[in-house]
Amino acid sequence: MKFADLGLSDELLKAVADAGYDAPTPIQAQAIPPVLMMKDIIGIAQTGTGKTASFVLPMIDILAHGRSRARMPRSLILEPTRELAAQVAENFEKYGKNHNLSMALLIGGVSMGDQIKALEKGVDVLIATPGRLMDLFERGRILMSGCELLVIDEADRMLDMGFIPDIEQICSKLPTTRQTMLFSATMPPPIKKLSDQFLNNPKSVEVSRPATANTSIDQSIIHVAPKAKRKLLYGILDNEGVDTAIIFCNRKTEVRDLCQQMRKDGFDAGQIHGDMDQSSRLAELDRFKSGEINILCASDVAARGLDIKGVSHVVNYDIPWHPDDYIHRIGRTGRAGATGVAITFVTNRDDEHVDSIQKLTGTKLPVRDSKSVKPEKKQGSKKPVPDKPKSDKRKKQPSDDQQISAKKRPEKTAKKDTKSEKQSPTQDRVDETDDGWNGPVPGFLDAKLDR
């Protein structure tokens, strides 16, 4: 089947072709025709299946005829996170380039004034997170009575984040004659109740069993002691052909700490988590997409929907608390027909989480021996190498001038290192990776400690 067989306009087909696509994915092939027929839709699809285009493409053709009015958006797309909302906006810009449709993005972490100005001009497509939308509605800055089309995306994630009451309130303020589409990776009872309440005789589209992992992803688990996680991670990054990787942690503080330590140890690493403002999060994602950094330490804010091409590895530094999040995390690799690798670190306290994941996916995760991972390259015990291959994940070692300068301050650095140990008792010492070395601290490592 081709996109031309789905009933889309010539202008839209040209934009799709320009984007490099010819054949629709299964969710697109099944969802687009009934959406064009103005039917309500329930779409069950795992991440990475092309779900976003399955509602963006028909919406563009549906909204091509009509006129927007101030503060009254003609359509509304609800997303659980800022990143997903921004990604949907990118899809509208890419596929709607041959249509004269206006769009506004309502998300937290950015100026509300610019968003209000966009609404005052009138928009055909409003993409929003529930919190910012309700805020502007309560301020009287937006009216829902003109909304003809509603999309609730990542509904199960909305449930996890506690947005279902907000969604129920938003739906109650929209016209009852609207067209509604609901997309979710799973269909837990609260989401089923939501669909029964607000969708009218919906057509169900399911392209794969809920919570089924992508078969193109090589999955494994490795049992490891908590204090040995970082050493194991470095061994994987150094020796297993990692081009780009996303490292998932459960806590925002651990994301920050791991990223900072990886930078100190020479990796080109960035971070993304919920405590960062929107501009900083988008900047880190752009650095990762452009190749300026090849390691991204992340919380589950990056687990859903982000489409980043070429991610070769996903490492669950912490096993996710919710089994559904496992599916979404590893779905960041093996996208668009490519293969990927997903490795999950498991401690002696994680057996219950492993059982939950295996029960949800219906598969037994292969166990890999940690000894099969080659030890990390001990950069601290080597002399500086001026010309390293581009594939090396570490940054260059300090220059000779820096080493000579560092040798002049041995007493000061030793004192400072002792102080830092007292302040951060849980942080691993730099020389712990140099097994068997009891000699004097090398000059270039001394300089590193001083900084």
Disulfide bonds with the S-S distance in Angstrom:
none
